[in-house]
Amino acid sequence: MKFEDVELPIGNLAIHAAHDEKFPNTRDFDVILCYLVHEVKASTKVMVAFEATFRYYKDSSSLKLRSIK
């Protein structure tokens, strides 16, 4: 993953996503959020990074879909 070596909350999130075998393999925001809160006990900074990253992913995905049409 691109951000694994970044020593910021997004780096922590990337490590969880890449190496945690239990990390949800889904695009469902609520499922991932629940996992980070209840299983990982992620810090507030990691949660903020997740929300911002997910929003960016969602926005960039919809842009790609619009450009295909």
CORJO-V225264 format. One record per residue. RES is the residue in three letters. NEAR is the number of other ideal C-beta (glycine too) atoms within 10 Angstrom. Layout:
((RES:NEAR) (RES:NEAR))
//
This chain:
((MET:14) (LYS:9) (PHE:17) (GLU:14) (ASP:9) (VAL:14) (GLU:7) (LEU:12) (PRO:20) (ILE:20) (GLY:17) (ASN:20) (LEU:27) (ALA:19) (ILE:16) (HIS:20) (ALA:18) (ALA:12) (HIS:10) (ASP:12) (GLU:4) (LYS:9) (PHE:17) (PRO:16) (ASN:8) (THR:10) (ARG:11) (ASP:9) (PHE:14) (ASP:9) (VAL:12) (ILE:19) (LEU:16) (CYS:12) (TYR:17) (LEU:21) (VAL:12) (HIS:9) (GLU:13) (VAL:16) (LYS:8) (ALA:20) (SER:12) (THR:8) (LYS:13) (VAL:19) (MET:16) (VAL:13) (ALA:20) (PHE:22) (GLU:13) (ALA:13) (THR:16) (PHE:15) (ARG:11) (TYR:10) (TYR:12) (LYS:12) (ASP:9) (SER:10) (SER:11) (SER:10) (LEU:10) (LYS:8) (LEU:9) (ARG:8) (SER:7) (ILE:6) (LYS:4))
//
